[in-house]
Amino acid sequence: MTDDITTLSARELAAAIRTRRLSSEEVVAAHLGRIDAINPTVNAIVSYQPEIALETARDRDRELARGVIRGPMHGLPIAVKDLMDVEGLPTSHGSRIYAGRVAANDSVISSRLRAAGVVFVGKTNTPEFGAGSHTFNEVFGATRNPFDLSRSAGGSSGGAAAAVTTGMLPFADGSDLGGSIRNPASFGNLVGLRPTAGRVASARPGNAWDPGSVLGGLTRDVADTALFLSVISGPEPRAPLSIDEDPSLFLSIAPRSFQGARIAYSPDLGGLPLDPEVREATAAAARLAEALGAEVVEVDLDLSEADLVFETFRSLEFLDGHGEDAVQHPDLVKQTVRDDVSWAGAIDAPLLNRAAGARTQLFRRLQALFGEYDMLLAPTSQVLPFPIEWEYPTEIDGVAMDRYYTWQRSCSRITATAMPALSMPMTFSRGGLPIGVQFVGPYRGDRPLLEFALTWESAVGDVMARRPGL
């Protein structure tokens, strides 16, 4: 029965708790059992607190007995990414500087999850300060890909992805700057949405006007992504980009037909090198979209200066967020974070002005594209899950990568446009590794993107049902 519980969707679990076919204690205990069995091998969950989680689950059951339902996630277990504060749990940021430091308050996303009724069981592993799309750090170690334990789970939401794909959690939150939701979703055969900037508000310190880093979710199906988004979305007075729309709009999504849709297809997002199997999978996705009834048109996408935009504002974000850490504790901060901070030092006013103008032009070019097409189809990750011993891929199909994140440009170039993007499962490599594809929609077009994804899900159901055999 425990294994059956952990295979249910978040929606099914929530309904079973509400109707008292299952108790929150049963649901949480089943997931804790799964964590106990699998996490020692995969290393996705950190700062694990099973006893507190079980007592909280009993509280949720007592509330339900009194007729109190906190929200649509009443009694469901979750572990929050270890970059976000949860009151009473450590927020280590994967850094020896902050290891074990307990949060005094909830972050905005944690407070919304708490209000929806979740049970916090711990945190999910992340690279130090979320830097890089491979989850490893010197506090908790590396997170392994459940489909092949010798491979990376991606990052920086790699712990979240590994936990969800193995059934240790029904869903998980993530954050995405250069692909930190989309890459682990692709590596874990999951649905991973990078929402429109401002859709999910944050009150974190720093430049609140920058649309680069956003919060979202990782799930095993599209409807759970919609449920998750309905809980964590909504305006926040401290977030100037926050979108003032009713989050419940995501609860009424319905499959949107590909019949008659026009899809722009970019096989390599402006000439990026790809692993040959990724290239094959993306081409197969274009053929599938045509088979579903869409008109698929290969486009010569103008993403000129997208790398300049992403890398400029990324470096500034790391300077702002971690410059002091790098200066005060150089021996405790990994080299790639120190590199990010030092690269920011080379940014002068003319370069910043150029990057800001280029970002505006990118946004307008993509919005014009979506005046002609319903969405854009492209690869999610340029590579297959790579050996866990690597810090990052240093070359792709013979092309050298000059920085530790340049292998992620299939995601980071989309980040630079500020459009919402969704990684959806497509196929598996000949060696049994997941390969996702990326759907990109117009600004604030998160809902139609999810509706197209519901139709896609029905077409690749056998792929999405495939789970690691741990």
Number of C-alpha atoms within 10 A of each C-alpha: 7 15 12 9 19 24 19 14 19 25 17 13 24 23 16 15 24 22 11 13 10 16 23 30 23 19 23 30 21 22 26 25 17 19 24 14 13 19 21 10 15 22 24 33 30 24 18 18 16 19 12 14 22 22 14 21 27 19 16 25 24 14 15 20 11 9 10 13 18 16 17 21 26 27 32 29 30 28 30 28 28 30 24 24 24 26 15 12 23 23 24 27 25 27 22 17 15 13 15 16 13 15 16 13 13 17 18 19 23 22 16 17 25 20 15 20 21 25 27 26 28 23 28 30 37 37 30 25 20 27 24 27 29 33 32 30 20 15 19 21 16 23 33 26 33 27 24 20 15 14 21 31 36 37 32 34 37 36 36 37 40 36 31 24 26 26 24 28 29 26 27 25 26 31 25 27 23 30 32 32 35 39 36 35 38 31 32 34 31 31 29 34 33 31 28 26 23 25 27 26 24 24 14 13 8 13 12 18 12 16 18 21 20 26 25 25 28 33 28 29 22 24 23 21 23 24 23 27 25 19 22 23 26 19 20 18 10 12 17 15 20 21 19 12 11 11 20 15 13 22 17 11 19 16 15 16 16 20 13 12 19 20 25 25 25 20 24 20 21 17 12 15 20 23 14 14 17 25 18 14 20 26 19 14 24 24 14 17 21 19 14 17 15 19 19 21 16 14 15 14 18 12 19 13 18 23 17 19 26 22 23 21 21 22 22 22 20 23 23 15 17 18 20 13 18 22 12 11 13 13 12 13 20 18 12 16 24 18 17 24 25 17 17 20 12 11 15 9 9 9 14 16 12 14 21 15 13 20 21 14 17 23 18 13 16 22 17 12 18 20 11 11 19 21 23 25 27 25 29 31 28 24 25 24 25 20 17 21 11 11 16 21 19 16 15 16 12 10 12 13 15 10 14 18 20 20 26 24 24 26 28 24 24 26 27 27 26 25 23 24 31 24 32 29 29 26 25 19 13 8 8 11 21 24 31 32 25 27 24 25 27 25 18 17 18 23 19 19 24 26 21 21 25 19 17 23 20 11 16 15 13 11 16 20 13 14 17 17 8 12
